[in-house]
Amino acid sequence: MNTYTEEHATESALVTNPFPGLRPFEFDESHLFFGRDGQSERLIAKLAATRFLAVAGTSGSGKSSLVRAGLLPALYSGFMPGVGSAWRIAVMRPGNDPLGNLARALNAPDVFGSDDEENRALQIAITETT
């Protein structure tokens, strides 16, 4: 192997794939997320009109990527007119316990929950029951 080939092989080994594969894009990967700009804009318009947004669809259709790398960066950047960029956002996956997971997500300390673990447990139980 000559010197050029060795250097080139070393450089190409250091280059990482910028795409997440089968997992969803995350918030900090929004610069890699493209092609669904119109959908993010429609989500913002719907949220502006109703103040609530649920994103639902079939498994693997890109819901999580759309929300995490499309909608959330747009909201935090202030793209929804008249509401600013200070958002409390609860992200949850329904899983086997959709109501429990929603209650836990809504009562996280950075959303609506208490910093005190005992109080938060009570808040979660009340939210799930309600």
C-alpha positions in Angstrom: 0.0 0.0 0.0 1.5 3.4 -0.9 1.5 6.4 1.3 -1.4 8.1 -0.5 -3.6 5.1 -0.2 -2.8 4.6 3.5 -3.6 8.3 4.2 -6.8 8.2 2.2 -7.9 5.0 4.0 -7.2 6.6 7.4 -9.2 9.7 6.4 -12.2 7.8 5.1 -12.3 5.6 8.2 -12.7 8.8 10.3 -15.6 10.1 8.3 -18.9 9.2 10.0 -22.2 8.7 8.4 -24.4 11.8 9.2 -27.7 9.9 8.9 -29.2 8.0 11.8 -30.3 4.9 9.9 -33.4 3.3 11.4 -33.5 5.5 14.6 -35.3 8.8 14.4 -33.4 12.1 13.9 -32.8 14.0 17.1 -33.1 17.7 17.9 -29.4 18.4 17.4 -29.5 16.7 14.0 -32.0 19.1 12.5 -29.3 20.4 10.1 -29.3 16.9 8.5 -33.1 16.7 8.4 -34.5 17.9 5.1 -37.3 17.4 2.6 -40.2 17.8 4.9 -40.2 21.5 5.4 -43.8 21.9 4.2 -44.9 19.3 6.9 -43.1 21.2 9.7 -44.8 24.4 8.6 -48.3 22.7 8.6 -47.6 21.4 12.1 -46.7 24.9 13.3 -49.9 26.3 11.6 -52.1 23.6 13.3 -50.4 24.3 16.7 -50.9 28.0 16.3 -54.6 27.5 15.6 -55.4 24.9 18.2 -52.6 25.2 20.9 -52.5 21.4 20.9 -50.8 19.0 18.5 -50.7 15.2 18.4 -48.7 13.6 15.6 -49.9 10.1 14.8 -49.2 7.7 12.0 -47.9 4.2 11.1 -44.8 2.8 12.6 -41.7 3.9 10.7 -43.3 6.8 8.8 -41.0 9.4 10.3 -43.3 11.0 13.0 -40.5 11.2 15.6 -38.0 12.6 13.2 -40.5 15.2 11.9 -41.3 16.3 15.5 -37.7 16.2 16.9 -35.7 17.5 14.0 -38.4 19.5 12.2 -41.1 20.9 14.5 -39.1 21.4 17.8 -36.2 23.4 16.3 -38.7 25.6 14.5 -40.6 26.3 17.7 -37.5 27.0 19.7 -36.3 29.3 16.9 -39.5 31.4 17.2 -41.1 30.4 13.9 -44.6 30.4 15.4 -45.6 34.1 15.3 -46.7 35.8 18.5 -45.7 33.1 21.0 -42.0 33.4 21.4 -39.5 30.6 21.9 -39.9 29.6 25.6 -41.6 26.3 25.3 -42.3 23.4 27.8 -42.5 20.4 25.6 -43.4 16.8 26.7 -42.2 14.1 24.3 -43.5 10.6 24.9 -43.9 7.3 23.3 -47.2 5.4 24.0 -45.6 2.0 24.4 -47.5 -0.6 26.5 -48.7 2.1 29.0 -49.8 5.1 26.9 -51.6 7.0 29.7 -48.9 6.3 32.2 -46.2 7.4 29.8 -48.1 10.6 29.0 -48.6 11.3 32.7 -44.8 10.8 33.3 -43.9 13.0 30.4 -46.2 15.8 31.4 -44.9 15.7 35.0 -41.2 15.8 34.2 -39.5 18.6 36.1 -38.8 20.6 32.9 -42.4 20.4 31.9 -45.0 20.7 34.7 -43.7 18.3 37.4 -42.1 19.0 40.8 -38.4 18.7 41.5 -39.3 16.7 44.6 -39.6 13.0 43.7 -42.4 12.3 46.2 -44.5 15.2 44.9 -43.9 14.2 41.3 -45.1 10.7 42.0 -48.3 12.1 43.4 -48.7 14.4 40.4 -48.2 11.5 38.0 -50.8 9.4 39.8 -53.3 12.3 39.7 -52.6 13.1 36.1 -53.0 9.5 35.0 -56.2 9.1 37.0 -57.6 12.3 35.6 
